[in-house]
Amino acid sequence: MKVSKSEQEWKKQLSPEAFSVCRQHGTEAPFSGELYDNKEDGVYKCVCCGAPLFESETKFDSGTGWPSYYEGVEDAITENRDMAHGMVRTEVTCSKCDAHLGHVFEDGPEPTGLRYCINSVCLEFEPIK
């Protein structure tokens, strides 16, 4: 079921940085997010709606300063063509609430060859208990 809120509701719920990135397609500075180097076992969820997006076993160090994964949770993310800033990229959004998460590139490791480059501020981490 889709989560839909007004801009004011999102502003009230999210930190200013999370609102800027998730709802206004911003980008956080590399190496600034608290989850980019997290190595704990668990699930990375959408900060907006709590939907599970990525599992820790798919995370890898891409050297970019943003959390990177080679695969998302099935049906959790949507890919959209992004032609902003004079580039052609593939944007990644949360399938449940349409939050902007980051972009996916075709330079990742096996088994998929993909690198989901995700803004840390868009994620909340739930460790395995």
Long-range contacts (C-beta under 8 A, 24 or more apart in sequence): 1-96, 2-96, 2-97, 2-98, 3-48, 3-49, 3-96, 3-97, 4-97, 5-97, 10-48, 13-48, 14-47, 14-48, 15-121, 17-121, 18-47, 18-48, 18-121, 18-122, 21-100, 21-119, 21-121, 21-122, 22-47, 22-48, 22-99, 22-100, 22-101, 22-119, 22-121, 22-122, 23-48, 23-99, 23-100, 24-100, 25-84, 25-91, 25-100, 26-100, 26-119, 27-102, 27-119, 28-66, 28-119, 28-120, 28-121, 29-65, 30-64, 30-65, 30-66, 31-65, 32-65, 32-120, 33-66, 33-67, 33-119, 33-120, 33-121, 34-120, 35-67, 35-120, 35-123, 35-125, 36-65, 36-66, 36-67, 36-120, 37-61, 38-67, 38-125, 40-125, 40-127, 41-127, 41-128, 42-125, 42-126, 42-127, 42-128, 43-73, 43-125, 43-126, 43-128, 44-69, 44-118, 44-123, 44-124, 44-125, 44-126, 45-123, 45-124, 45-125, 45-126, 46-94, 46-96, 46-97, 46-99, 46-101, 46-122, 46-123, 46-124, 47-99, 47-121, 47-122, 47-123, 47-124, 48-94, 48-97, 48-99, 48-122, 49-94, 49-96, 49-97, 49-99, 50-124, 51-76, 51-94, 51-95, 51-96, 51-97, 52-76, 53-77, 53-94, 53-101, 53-118, 53-123, 54-116, 54-118, 54-123, 56-128, 60-108, 60-109, 62-108, 62-115, 62-117, 64-117, 66-102, 66-117, 66-118, 66-119, 66-120, 67-117, 67-118, 67-120, 67-123, 68-108, 68-115, 68-116, 68-117, 68-118, 69-115, 69-116, 69-118, 70-108, 70-109, 70-110, 70-111, 70-112, 70-113, 70-114, 70-115, 70-116, 71-111, 71-112, 71-114, 71-116, 72-116, 77-101, 77-116, 79-104, 92-116, 92-118
